Amino acid sequence: MNLYPWKMMSTILLFLLFSLGLSSAALYADIYMYVDENGVRHFSNVPTSGQFEVFLRDRKARKGIGRSSTRFDPLITSASKKHRVAFPLVKAVIKAESDFNPKAVSRKGAKGLMQIMPQNYRHLNITNPFNPRENIMGGTRYLRYLLDRFDGKISLSLAAYNAGPEAVERYQGIPPYKETRNYVKKVLRYYRHFKNKG
């Protein structure tokens, strides 16, 4: 039984006011939440651990490609040259994975711009997944590995990025998962967009 209902009501009221304030501003951010061992709900737009789950998704700024960003272009260029992966492809993956949000955390625990899973940090030389440089460098390195593994075939490499290389090999093509097929189409659409812009 909650002995402090007024605290819960004030928390809810503050959260609703905060949400309304965001909706009327030109700001877009996911809201994350987790419940601690005492049953207290914690809200944040910058999750600090894998305990947080998406509570409220942001609205997209525009239809179609939506909001974009050139903020990380220098880092993408650096990673692209080092690992020999086309700049528009790296940027397309970032757009699809996190929409250029360096603090993004998925329900499965993938983090950062390119949504790297914790078990891959060491292999990809990542110590802080929320560091844009580390994340982009590690994610691009993984893309290079997948492109080499699948003979440069972009669609298969993207499917492997989403579903894992073993699934692509098992099905000898893009796995019949709706999420993965939609993911490949989405990234290729962004890829063409960024390629044409360049």
Residue, then its C-alpha position, 0 to 999 in steps of 0.5 A: m500500500n502506498l502511504y504517500p499518495w500525494k507524492m505519486m499525484s505530484t509526480i504524475l502532475l509534474f510529468l504531465l506538465f513536463s510532457l505538455g511543455l515538450s509537446s508545445a516546444a520544438l524539442y523532440a526526445d523519448i522519455y524513459m522510465y524504470v521502477d526501482e526496488n522500492g516501487v518508485r518510478h524514475f523518468s528521464n530523457v537521458p537513460t543512464s542504465g539498461q534498466f530504463e525502458v521507453f515510456l513515451r516515444d517522441r513525435k517525428a519532426r517531419k514525415g518521410i526522412g524526418r529530422s536529420s543531423t550533420r552534427f556527427d558528419p565529421l565523426i562519420t567521415s573519419a570512421s568511413k575512411k578508416h573502415r572503408v564503408a561508404f559515408p551515406l551507408v553509415k549515416a543511414v544506419i545511424k538514422a535508422e538505429s537512433d535517429f541521431n540520438p547519442k543517448a538512445v537505449s533500446r528495450k534489448g539494451a542496445k545503446g548509442l547512435m549505432q545501437i551497440m549491444p553490451q556483449n560487443y563493446r570489447h570486440l569493437n573497442i568501446t568503453n562508453p557506448f554513449n560517446p559518439r566517436e567510440n560508438i560510430m567507430g565501433g559500429t562502422r567497424y562492425l559494418r565493415y566486418l559484415l560487408d566482408r562476410f557477405d561479399g559486399k552485399i549491402s542488403l545482406s549486411l544490413a540484415a545481419y546488422n539487425a538479425g545477426p549474421e548467423a540468421v542470414e547464413r541460416y536462411q541464405g538471404i534476408p531472414p523472413y522476419k518482418e522487423t528485419r525486412n522493414y529495417v533493410k528497406k528503411v536503411l536503403r531508403y535513407y542510404r539513397h537519400f544521403k547518397n543523393k544529397g552528397 
